[in-house]
């Protein structure tokens, strides 16, 4: 009987000790953060926030959030953490903060020039400030001559009124690294080549169904030493639609009608879905394609390609 009581008392003590430890850890144990920005998007929950802040999401957190409305009042925005915070303080800050700040939207396929222009219009930094920040960034993927084309991940970001250019750039690049963790892609040059191709595919076809097929055509052209012949690459260089004369006369590494292989950099900022379309490219016997009035046509030969263009009304 005495042994049984002893076991009961020890068990109760252990339970109380664990509960008190969890309680203390949740409300009073603090972790220090130095200018850490957490970007809360539509659909983000506290599990993801904890992960971003390198916190363990435990039973006390579940219980507290369950009793206090969970993610119901979670507000979209960018939250800055600078100082020491307990889990309780982090949740309270996010649930009670006002985040009507500056909204920066980067559409899929936007170029870095377009991103910079939008940032400048929103007073988030001018060209000189942006280039200075980029020159100081430690980034794991290729970016020769301070060129970060392809790495400004398409998303809507919300910043506070007093955000710095450095914080804006860092938030955008961190979003890219979340989507493409460096450890997942050990061959950085191969990754960069796939990103280049994804940016071309993104510029060429809007429909998700066509992207793996078009990626397959471009990969096949690269394999057999055929030029990519993508208007989009020269359009990127010129900043406007390329004419037939441009495609014949422009001697630039971005003119894929005259130069074999991929361009020196991506030609825009593609979403992860297009990158995956390149990784899962559909290789067929087709070597040609064109898109007209929302539909993409595929052909095995140049003669068949021209015939379909005439029949569709694109070529007159």
Sine and cosine of phi, psi and omega as CSV:
sin_phi,cos_phi,sin_psi,cos_psi,sin_omega,cos_omega
0.00,0.00,-0.70,0.71,-0.01,-1.00
-0.89,0.45,-0.64,0.77,0.01,-1.00
-0.90,0.44,-0.61,0.79,-0.01,-1.00
-0.91,0.41,-0.71,0.71,0.03,-1.00
-0.88,0.47,-0.63,0.77,0.01,-1.00
-0.88,0.47,-0.68,0.73,0.01,-1.00
-0.90,0.44,-0.65,0.76,0.01,-1.00
-0.89,0.46,-0.72,0.69,-0.01,-1.00
-0.89,0.46,-0.67,0.74,0.01,-1.00
-0.90,0.44,-0.66,0.75,0.00,-1.00
-0.89,0.45,-0.72,0.70,0.02,-1.00
-0.88,0.48,-0.67,0.74,0.00,-1.00
-0.88,0.47,-0.70,0.72,-0.01,-1.00
-0.90,0.44,-0.66,0.75,0.01,-1.00
-0.89,0.45,-0.72,0.70,0.02,-1.00
-0.89,0.46,-0.64,0.77,0.00,-1.00
-0.89,0.45,-0.70,0.71,0.00,-1.00
-0.90,0.43,-0.68,0.73,0.00,-1.00
-0.89,0.45,-0.68,0.73,0.02,-1.00
-0.91,0.42,-0.61,0.80,0.02,-1.00
-0.90,0.43,-0.70,0.71,0.02,-1.00
-0.90,0.44,-0.67,0.75,0.00,-1.00
-0.89,0.46,-0.73,0.68,-0.02,-1.00
-0.90,0.43,-0.68,0.74,-0.01,-1.00
-0.89,0.46,-0.62,0.79,-0.05,-1.00
-0.96,0.29,-0.71,0.71,-0.13,-0.99
-1.00,-0.05,-0.47,0.88,-0.18,-0.98
-0.86,-0.52,-0.47,0.88,0.01,-1.00
-0.95,0.31,0.82,-0.57,-0.09,-1.00
-0.91,-0.41,0.51,-0.86,0.06,-1.00
-0.86,-0.51,0.62,-0.78,-0.05,-1.00
-1.00,-0.03,0.69,-0.72,0.04,-1.00
-0.81,-0.59,0.65,-0.76,0.02,-1.00
-0.90,-0.43,0.98,-0.20,0.03,-1.00
0.77,0.64,0.78,0.63,0.05,-1.00
-1.00,-0.03,0.81,-0.59,0.02,-1.00
-0.97,-0.26,0.78,-0.63,0.06,-1.00
-0.93,-0.38,0.87,-0.49,-0.03,-1.00
-1.00,-0.07,0.96,-0.30,-0.01,-1.00
-1.00,-0.07,0.90,-0.44,-0.01,-1.00
-0.96,-0.28,0.10,-0.99,0.06,-1.00
-0.88,0.47,0.81,-0.58,-0.01,-1.00
0.99,-0.13,-0.19,0.98,0.04,-1.00
-0.93,0.36,0.66,-0.75,0.05,-1.00
-0.85,-0.53,0.05,-1.00,-0.07,-1.00
-0.94,0.35,-0.38,0.92,0.06,-1.00
-0.89,0.46,-0.70,0.72,0.02,-1.00
-0.93,0.38,-0.63,0.77,0.01,-1.00
-0.89,0.46,-0.69,0.72,0.03,-1.00
-0.87,0.50,-0.66,0.75,0.00,-1.00
-0.89,0.46,-0.69,0.72,0.00,-1.00
-0.90,0.43,-0.53,0.85,0.00,-1.00
-1.00,-0.03,0.08,1.00,0.02,-1.00
0.85,0.52,0.72,0.69,0.03,-1.00
-0.91,-0.42,0.50,-0.87,0.06,-1.00
-0.99,0.12,0.78,-0.62,0.00,-1.00
-1.00,-0.06,0.99,-0.16,-0.12,-0.99
-0.95,-0.33,-0.20,-0.98,-0.10,-1.00
-0.92,0.40,-0.60,0.80,0.01,-1.00
-0.90,0.43,-0.62,0.79,0.02,-1.00
-0.91,0.42,-0.69,0.73,0.03,-1.00
-0.87,0.49,-0.72,0.70,-0.03,-1.00
-0.90,0.44,-0.74,0.68,-0.03,-1.00
-0.88,0.48,-0.73,0.69,-0.02,-1.00
-0.92,0.40,-0.59,0.81,0.03,-1.00
-0.90,0.44,-0.66,0.76,-0.03,-1.00
-0.98,0.19,-0.25,0.97,-0.06,-1.00
-0.85,-0.53,0.57,0.82,0.14,-0.99
1.00,0.06,0.08,1.00,0.06,-1.00
0.80,0.61,-0.80,-0.61,-0.04,-1.00
-0.99,-0.15,0.20,0.98,-0.10,-0.99
-0.84,0.55,-0.67,0.74,-0.08,-1.00
-0.98,-0.21,0.31,0.95,0.01,-1.00
-0.91,0.41,0.83,-0.56,-0.09,-1.00
-0.97,-0.22,0.69,-0.72,0.06,-1.00
-0.92,0.40,0.68,-0.74,0.03,-1.00
0.36,-0.93,0.03,-1.00,0.06,-1.00
-0.96,-0.29,0.84,-0.55,-0.06,-1.00
-0.94,-0.33,0.77,-0.64,-0.02,-1.00
-0.98,-0.19,0.77,-0.64,0.05,-1.00
-0.89,-0.46,0.90,-0.44,0.01,-1.00
-0.66,-0.75,0.97,-0.22,-0.07,-1.00
0.74,-0.67,-0.29,-0.96,-0.02,-1.00
-0.98,-0.20,0.76,-0.66,-0.04,-1.00
-0.69,-0.73,0.64,-0.77,0.18,-0.98
-1.00,0.04,0.18,-0.98,0.05,-1.00
-0.87,0.50,-0.66,0.75,0.01,-1.00
-0.86,0.51,-0.69,0.72,-0.02,-1.00
-0.93,0.37,-0.57,0.82,0.04,-1.00
-0.90,0.43,-0.74,0.67,0.01,-1.00
-0.88,0.47,-0.70,0.72,-0.01,-1.00
-0.89,0.46,-0.67,0.74,-0.01,-1.00
-0.88,0.47,-0.72,0.70,-0.04,-1.00
-0.94,0.33,-0.63,0.78,-0.04,-1.00
-0.97,0.26,-0.44,0.90,-0.08,-1.00
-0.96,-0.28,-0.14,0.99,-0.07,-1.00
-0.96,0.27,0.51,-0.86,0.14,-0.99
-1.00,-0.08,0.79,-0.62,-0.07,-1.00
-0.76,-0.64,0.83,0.56,0.01,-1.00
-1.00,0.08,0.21,0.98,-0.18,-0.98
-0.79,0.61,-0.40,-0.92,-0.10,-0.99
-1.00,0.07,0.81,-0.59,-0.04,-1.00
-0.99,-0.17,0.88,-0.47,0.06,-1.00
-0.93,-0.37,0.91,-0.42,0.02,-1.00
-0.95,-0.30,0.81,-0.58,0.09,-1.00
-0.95,-0.32,0.97,-0.26,0.01,-1.00
-0.92,0.38,0.38,-0.92,0.03,-1.00
-0.89,0.45,0.76,-0.65,0.02,-1.00
1.00,-0.01,-0.14,0.99,0.04,-1.00
-0.82,0.57,0.58,-0.81,0.09,-1.00
-1.00,0.03,0.24,-0.97,0.02,-1.00
-0.89,0.45,-0.59,0.81,0.03,-1.00
-0.87,0.49,-0.65,0.76,0.02,-1.00
-0.93,0.37,-0.61,0.79,0.05,-1.00
-0.90,0.44,-0.71,0.70,-0.02,-1.00
-0.90,0.44,-0.64,0.77,0.01,-1.00
-0.89,0.46,-0.64,0.76,0.01,-1.00
-0.94,0.35,-0.63,0.78,0.05,-1.00
-0.88,0.47,-0.69,0.73,-0.01,-1.00
-0.90,0.43,-0.65,0.76,0.01,-1.00
-0.89,0.45,-0.52,0.85,0.00,-1.00
-1.00,-0.02,0.07,1.00,0.00,-1.00
0.87,0.49,0.63,0.77,0.05,-1.00
-0.99,-0.16,0.05,1.00,0.03,-1.00
0.58,-0.81,0.60,-0.80,0.09,-1.00
-0.99,-0.11,0.06,-1.00,-0.09,-1.00
-0.85,0.53,-0.67,0.74,-0.02,-1.00
-0.90,0.44,-0.70,0.72,-0.01,-1.00
-0.92,0.40,-0.67,0.74,-0.01,-1.00
-0.89,0.45,-0.73,0.68,-0.01,-1.00
-0.90,0.44,-0.58,0.81,0.03,-1.00
-0.90,0.43,-0.70,0.71,0.02,-1.00
-0.89,0.47,-0.71,0.70,-0.03,-1.00
-0.90,0.44,-0.55,0.83,0.00,-1.00
-0.93,0.38,-0.30,0.95,-0.03,-1.00
-0.97,-0.26,-0.02,1.00,-0.06,-1.00
-0.98,0.21,0.72,-0.69,0.12,-0.99
-1.00,-0.04,0.95,-0.32,-0.12,-0.99
-0.76,-0.65,0.71,-0.70,-0.16,-0.99
-0.98,0.18,-0.17,0.99,-0.03,-1.00
-0.96,-0.28,0.36,-0.93,-0.03,-1.00
-0.81,0.58,0.71,-0.70,0.04,-1.00
-0.40,-0.92,0.89,0.45,-0.05,-1.00
-0.89,0.45,0.57,-0.82,0.02,-1.00
0.81,0.58,0.58,0.81,0.07,-1.00
0.90,0.43,0.40,0.92,-0.03,-1.00
-1.00,-0.07,0.93,-0.38,-0.04,-1.00
-0.95,-0.30,0.37,0.93,0.03,-1.00
-0.83,0.56,0.72,-0.69,0.00,-1.00
0.99,-0.16,-0.30,0.95,-0.10,-1.00
-0.98,-0.22,-0.03,1.00,0.03,-1.00
-1.00,0.02,1.00,0.00,-0.21,-0.98
-0.90,0.45,0.77,-0.64,-0.01,-1.00
-0.91,0.40,0.89,-0.45,-0.08,-1.00
-0.17,-0.99,0.22,-0.98,0.15,-0.99
-0.98,-0.18,0.84,-0.54,-0.01,-1.00
-0.91,-0.40,0.62,-0.78,0.04,-1.00
-0.85,-0.53,0.82,-0.57,-0.07,-1.00
-0.87,-0.49,0.46,-0.89,0.07,-1.00
-0.95,0.30,0.31,-0.95,-0.08,-1.00
-0.88,0.48,-0.51,0.86,-0.07,-1.00
-0.98,-0.18,0.36,0.93,-0.01,-1.00
-0.92,0.39,0.54,-0.84,0.03,-1.00
-1.00,-0.09,0.33,-0.95,0.04,-1.00
-0.86,0.51,-0.63,0.77,0.01,-1.00
-0.88,0.48,-0.67,0.74,0.00,-1.00
-0.92,0.39,-0.60,0.80,0.03,-1.00
-0.89,0.45,-0.78,0.62,-0.01,-1.00
-0.88,0.48,-0.70,0.71,-0.03,-1.00
-0.89,0.45,-0.64,0.77,0.01,-1.00
-0.89,0.45,-0.69,0.73,-0.01,-1.00
-0.92,0.40,-0.72,0.69,-0.01,-1.00
-0.92,0.39,-0.57,0.82,0.06,-1.00
-0.91,0.42,-0.57,0.82,0.06,-1.00
-0.89,0.45,-0.64,0.77,0.06,-1.00
-0.88,0.48,-0.70,0.71,-0.03,-1.00
-0.93,0.38,-0.46,0.89,0.10,-0.99
-0.93,0.38,-0.63,0.78,0.00,-1.00
-0.97,0.26,-0.55,0.83,-0.05,-1.00
-0.78,-0.62,0.97,0.24,-0.02,-1.00
-0.86,0.52,0.78,-0.63,-0.06,-1.00
-0.83,0.56,-0.57,0.82,-0.03,-1.00
-0.93,0.37,-0.34,0.94,0.00,-1.00
-0.98,0.18,-0.34,0.94,-0.06,-1.00
-0.80,-0.60,0.98,0.19,-0.06,-1.00
-0.90,0.44,-0.56,0.83,0.03,-1.00
-1.00,0.05,1.00,-0.04,-0.11,-0.99
-0.92,0.39,-0.54,0.84,0.01,-1.00
-0.94,0.33,-0.64,0.77,0.06,-1.00
-0.89,0.45,-0.66,0.75,0.05,-1.00
-0.86,0.51,-0.72,0.70,-0.04,-1.00
-0.89,0.47,-0.65,0.76,0.04,-1.00
-0.89,0.45,-0.65,0.76,0.04,-1.00
-0.91,0.41,-0.57,0.82,0.04,-1.00
-0.92,0.38,-0.65,0.76,0.07,-1.00
-0.84,0.54,-0.76,0.65,-0.03,-1.00
-0.91,0.42,-0.62,0.78,0.04,-1.00
-0.88,0.48,-0.61,0.79,0.01,-1.00
-0.92,0.39,-0.56,0.83,0.04,-1.00
-0.94,0.33,-0.71,0.71,0.03,-1.00
-0.86,0.50,-0.67,0.74,0.01,-1.00
-0.87,0.50,-0.62,0.78,-0.02,-1.00
-0.97,0.24,-0.42,0.91,-0.10,-0.99
-1.00,0.06,-0.66,0.75,-0.09,-1.00
-0.72,-0.69,0.72,-0.69,-0.02,-1.00
-1.00,0.09,-0.45,0.89,-0.12,-0.99
-0.99,0.13,0.77,-0.64,-0.02,-1.00
-0.87,0.49,-0.52,0.85,-0.01,-1.00
-0.91,0.42,-0.56,0.83,-0.07,-1.00
-0.99,0.12,-0.35,0.94,-0.13,-0.99
-0.88,0.48,-0.71,0.71,0.04,-1.00
-0.90,0.44,-0.55,0.83,0.00,-1.00
-0.93,0.36,-0.71,0.70,0.01,-1.00
-0.92,0.40,-0.64,0.77,0.06,-1.00
-0.86,0.51,-0.65,0.76,0.02,-1.00
-0.89,0.46,-0.63,0.78,0.03,-1.00
-0.91,0.42,-0.72,0.69,0.00,-1.00
-0.90,0.44,-0.65,0.76,0.01,-1.00
-0.90,0.43,-0.62,0.79,0.02,-1.00
-0.91,0.41,-0.65,0.76,0.04,-1.00
-0.88,0.47,-0.66,0.75,0.02,-1.00
-0.89,0.45,-0.64,0.77,-0.04,-1.00
-0.91,0.41,-0.60,0.80,-0.06,-1.00
-1.00,-0.09,0.09,1.00,0.03,-1.00
0.98,0.20,0.35,0.94,0.02,-1.00
-1.00,0.01,0.55,-0.84,0.04,-1.00
-0.92,0.39,0.53,-0.85,0.00,-1.00
-0.91,0.41,-0.59,0.80,0.01,-1.00
0.78,0.62,0.84,0.54,0.05,-1.00
-0.93,-0.36,0.87,-0.49,0.06,-1.00
-0.85,0.53,-0.52,0.85,-0.12,-0.99
-0.88,0.47,-0.54,0.84,-0.04,-1.00
-0.92,0.38,-0.66,0.75,0.02,-1.00
-0.97,0.26,-0.55,0.83,0.07,-1.00
-0.85,0.52,-0.62,0.78,0.04,-1.00
-0.88,0.48,-0.71,0.71,-0.02,-1.00
-0.92,0.40,-0.67,0.74,-0.08,-1.00
-0.99,0.15,-0.43,0.90,-0.07,-1.00
0.98,0.21,0.31,0.95,0.02,-1.00
-0.37,-0.93,0.13,-0.99,0.03,-1.00
-0.90,0.44,0.72,-0.69,0.00,-1.00
-0.99,0.12,0.74,-0.68,0.04,-1.00
-1.00,0.04,0.18,-0.98,0.05,-1.00
-0.87,0.50,-0.63,0.78,0.01,-1.00
-0.91,0.42,-0.62,0.78,0.06,-1.00
-0.86,0.51,-0.70,0.71,-0.05,-1.00
-0.89,0.45,-0.49,0.87,0.00,-1.00
-1.00,0.07,-0.53,0.85,-0.18,-0.98
-0.96,-0.26,-0.44,0.90,-0.11,-0.99
-0.96,0.28,0.91,-0.41,0.02,-1.00
-1.00,-0.10,0.99,0.13,0.00,-1.00
-0.66,-0.75,0.46,-0.89,0.00,-1.00
-0.90,0.44,-0.26,0.96,0.01,-1.00
-1.00,-0.03,0.00,1.00,0.06,-1.00
-1.00,-0.03,1.00,-0.06,-0.07,-1.00
-0.97,0.23,0.06,1.00,0.15,-0.99
-1.00,0.05,-0.31,0.95,-0.03,-1.00
-0.90,-0.44,-0.40,0.92,-0.08,-1.00
-0.90,-0.44,0.74,-0.67,0.04,-1.00
-0.97,0.22,0.42,-0.91,0.07,-1.00
1.00,0.02,-0.10,-1.00,-0.03,-1.00
-0.99,0.15,0.40,-0.92,0.08,-1.00
-0.93,0.37,0.22,-0.97,-0.04,-1.00
-0.88,0.48,-0.50,0.87,-0.03,-1.00
-0.64,-0.77,0.19,-0.98,0.20,-0.98
-0.86,0.52,0.32,-0.95,0.00,-1.00
-0.94,-0.35,0.31,0.95,0.01,-1.00
0.16,-0.99,-0.12,-0.99,-0.04,-1.00
-0.90,-0.44,0.99,-0.11,-0.06,-1.00
-0.99,0.14,0.42,-0.91,0.09,-1.00
-0.98,0.20,0.22,-0.98,-0.04,-1.00
-0.90,0.45,-0.48,0.88,0.00,-1.00
-0.89,0.46,-0.63,0.78,0.01,-1.00
-0.95,0.31,-0.60,0.80,0.08,-1.00
-0.87,0.49,-0.67,0.74,0.02,-1.00
-0.92,0.39,-0.51,0.86,0.05,-1.00
-0.90,0.44,-0.55,0.84,0.06,-1.00
-0.95,0.32,-0.68,0.73,0.01,-1.00
-0.90,0.43,-0.51,0.86,-0.02,-1.00
-0.92,-0.40,0.65,0.76,-0.05,-1.00
-0.87,0.50,0.60,-0.80,0.04,-1.00
-0.99,-0.12,0.96,-0.29,0.00,-1.00
-1.00,-0.04,0.82,-0.57,0.01,-1.00
-0.78,-0.62,-0.25,-0.97,0.06,-1.00
-0.99,0.12,-0.11,0.99,-0.05,-1.00
-0.95,0.31,0.61,-0.79,0.03,-1.00
-0.82,-0.58,-0.13,0.99,-0.06,-1.00
-0.71,-0.70,0.46,-0.89,0.08,-1.00
-0.38,-0.92,0.34,-0.94,0.19,-0.98
-0.41,-0.91,0.45,-0.90,0.01,-1.00
-0.91,-0.42,0.77,-0.64,-0.02,-1.00
-0.59,-0.81,0.83,-0.56,0.00,-1.00
0.80,0.59,0.68,0.73,0.10,-1.00
0.99,0.11,-0.02,1.00,-0.01,-1.00
-0.89,-0.46,0.63,-0.77,0.01,-1.00
-0.96,-0.29,0.76,-0.65,-0.03,-1.00
-0.94,-0.35,0.63,-0.78,-0.04,-1.00
-0.86,-0.51,0.57,-0.82,0.00,-1.00
-0.58,-0.81,0.45,-0.89,0.01,-1.00
-1.00,0.03,-0.54,0.84,-0.04,-1.00
-0.84,-0.55,0.30,-0.95,0.02,-1.00
-0.92,0.40,-0.58,0.81,0.03,-1.00
-0.89,0.46,-0.70,0.71,0.03,-1.00
-0.90,0.43,-0.61,0.79,0.03,-1.00
-0.87,0.50,-0.76,0.65,0.00,-1.00
-0.90,0.43,-0.64,0.77,0.01,-1.00
-0.88,0.48,-0.70,0.72,0.00,-1.00
-0.93,0.38,-0.57,0.82,0.05,-1.00
-0.91,0.42,-0.64,0.77,0.04,-1.00
-0.92,0.38,-0.69,0.72,-0.03,-1.00
-0.91,0.41,-0.56,0.83,0.00,-1.00
-0.98,0.22,-0.32,0.95,-0.02,-1.00
0.99,-0.12,-0.02,1.00,0.01,-1.00
-0.95,0.31,-0.62,0.78,-0.02,-1.00
-0.96,-0.29,0.85,-0.52,-0.05,-1.00
-0.88,-0.48,0.00,0.00,0.00,0.00
